Amino acid sequence: MKKFLFAALLAVSAAAPAAAQTVNAGTYTVKGTNLDGSSYEGTATITLASETTCVIEWKTGGTTSQGVCMLHEDAFAAAYMLEDQIGLIVYKVKGGGVLEGSWTLTGKDGSGTETLTEEK
């Protein structure tokens, strides 16, 4: 699988610089919680769109949504459309093909959670 070869910024400090994080293009298992606390599962596919951006498509239950995504250091974020609402999710890149995130939709209270695990 192709690696997301983003121009990830390396943190420069007096100590050693932090290692750049990567996210693989490919298919991920999705496990999450909705705004009401109920759970959902499915898959997400990440496709490289440029050196700094990607496209992500989620298939959960009977719903499919697409968004644009990007990686910055250990944060992986995506903006997406879910029916007629704009959503935002921010994941922390945990390494080993795991991303842990929180998401929300415009005009809604609260946030959901979501974990993506790369299918090997």
N, C-alpha and C positions, 0 to 999 in steps of 0.2 A: 504494500500500500504506500501511496505517496505520503510523505510527511508534509504537514503544513509548514512551509518554510517561510515563515513570516520574518520580517525585519524586526525581530523582537529586540527591545531595548534592554541592554544589560545595565543593571544598577552598579554605579561606580561609587565606591566608598573608600575610606581609609583601609578597610579590611579587603579581603578578596572579593571580586565581583560575583554577583549571583549568577547561577547558570540559567540560560534561556529555557523557557518551557516550550513544548511543542504539543500540538494536537494532531492526531492522524486523521486524514480523510478516510471515510469509510462508514460502516454501519455500527450503530450503538444500540444497546438495550436501554430502554427508558423505564424508570420507576419513579413515580412522583405522587404528590398530594395536591388536590385541587384547593381552591380558596375556601371551600366548606369543610376541608379536612378529609374528604373521601379520597381513595387511592385510584391511580390509573397506571397502566403499563402500555408499552408499545416499542416502536423503534424510531431511531433518528438517523438520517443519512447526511453526512457532511461532505461537501464537494468544494474543492479549491476553485475560486473565481478569479483571483489575482494574487499577487505576492503578499497582500495584506488583508484580503477579505475572502469570505467563503459564503456558500449558500447552505442552509440547513433546512431539512424537511422532516417534520415529525408525523408519524402515523400512530395515533393512540385511540383505541376504541374504533369508532367509525369516523373519526375526525382526522383530516390532513391539514397541516398548516406549513407555510414556508416563511423563511426569514433570511436576512443578511446577517453575517456574523464576522467577528474579528477577535484576534488574540492580542493581548497586551500584557507582557510579563506573565504573571500567573492568573490573570483574569481573562475569561473567554465570555464574550457577551453577544447577544443576538436580539434584534428587533424583528417582530413578526406580526402577521395578521392572523387573527383567529375569528373567523366569520367577519363581522364588521368592526371588530375592536383591535386596537393596536396593543401589542404586548411587548414586554421587555424581560429578558432573563439574563442574569449574570452568574456565571459558574466560576468556581475556583478550580484550577487545574491541579489535581492531586497526584498526578503521575501514574504510571501503570495503566493508562487508558481510562482513568476515572475522572469525571467532572461532577462536582457537587454544586447545585445552584438554587437560587430563589427567583421567583417570577411573579409578575403582576400584569393586570390588564387595565387600560384606561377606564376611569370611572368606577372602579371596583375597590372595595376596602380589603385590606389584608394582602397576603402573599402566599403562594404555593411553594412547594419544594420539588426539586427534580435531580435525579442522579442519572448520568449517562455512563455506561460501561461499554468500552469497545469490544465488539465481537471479534474474536481471533480466528 
